[in-house]
Amino acid sequence: MGKRQRVKYVHEGRYAAEVDVELFDDETEWSPYLSVGDAYKLDDVRDALRRGDIAAAAKLARVFSLQPVAVSR
C-alpha cells in the first residue's frame, strides 16, 4: 500500500480552505481513499466554515476569503 500527500479544497459560502490529507493507494477498487481521520478533518473544516467559525477552520486548514471580481466588457 502506498501513501501520498494531497491538498483537498473545501468551499462554503464566501470561504475556501486548503486541507492537507493523505491518500492511500492499494489494489482494491476503493483506491485511492482517505483515512477516517482525514475524512473527519474535511467535515470539521466544512462545518466550521458553515458556522462562520474561521478560527476553528484555520486550526485544520489554510482558509481564504473569496470575493467577486468585477469584469467590465
MOPE-V328084 format. One record per residue. N is the residue number from 1. RES is the residue in one small letter. PHI is phi in degrees with one decimal (999 if undefined). Layout:
n->N res->RES phi->PHI
n->N res->RES phi->PHI
This chain:
n->1 res->m phi->999
n->2 res->g phi->-109.4
n->3 res->k phi->-126.4
n->4 res->r phi->-146.7
n->5 res->q phi->-84.4
n->6 res->r phi->-142.9
n->7 res->v phi->-111.9
n->8 res->k phi->-107.0
n->9 res->y phi->-109.2
n->10 res->v phi->-120.9
n->11 res->h phi->-124.9
n->12 res->e phi->-139.7
n->13 res->g phi->59.2
n->14 res->r phi->-96.8
n->15 res->y phi->-124.0
n->16 res->a phi->-134.7
n->17 res->a phi->-137.0
n->18 res->e phi->-102.7
n->19 res->v phi->-115.2
n->20 res->d phi->-78.2
n->21 res->v phi->-133.9
n->22 res->e phi->-116.4
n->23 res->l phi->-99.1
n->24 res->f phi->-106.2
n->25 res->d phi->-113.5
n->26 res->d phi->-149.5
n->27 res->e phi->-90.3
n->28 res->t phi->-82.5
n->29 res->e phi->-72.2
n->30 res->w phi->-85.0
n->31 res->s phi->-75.0
n->32 res->p phi->-79.7
n->33 res->y phi->-142.3
n->34 res->l phi->-91.0
n->35 res->s phi->-73.2
n->36 res->v phi->-61.7
n->37 res->g phi->-61.5
n->38 res->d phi->-69.9
n->39 res->a phi->-64.6
n->40 res->y phi->-65.2
n->41 res->k phi->-63.2
n->42 res->l phi->-60.3
n->43 res->d phi->-63.7
n->44 res->d phi->-64.8
n->45 res->v phi->-64.5
n->46 res->r phi->-61.4
n->47 res->d phi->-63.0
n->48 res->a phi->-64.1
n->49 res->l phi->-64.6
n->50 res->r phi->-61.3
n->51 res->r phi->-77.0
n->52 res->g phi->82.6
n->53 res->d phi->-89.5
n->54 res->i phi->-66.3
n->55 res->a phi->-61.8
n->56 res->a phi->-66.8
n->57 res->a phi->-65.3
n->58 res->a phi->-69.2
n->59 res->k phi->-72.4
n->60 res->l phi->-111.4
n->61 res->a phi->-155.0
n->62 res->r phi->-91.3
n->63 res->v phi->-106.5
n->64 res->f phi->-126.5
n->65 res->s phi->-95.6
n->66 res->l phi->-100.0
n->67 res->q phi->-140.2
n->68 res->p phi->-67.5
n->69 res->v phi->-111.0
n->70 res->a phi->-79.8
n->71 res->v phi->-119.2
n->72 res->s phi->-95.2
n->73 res->r phi->-108.4
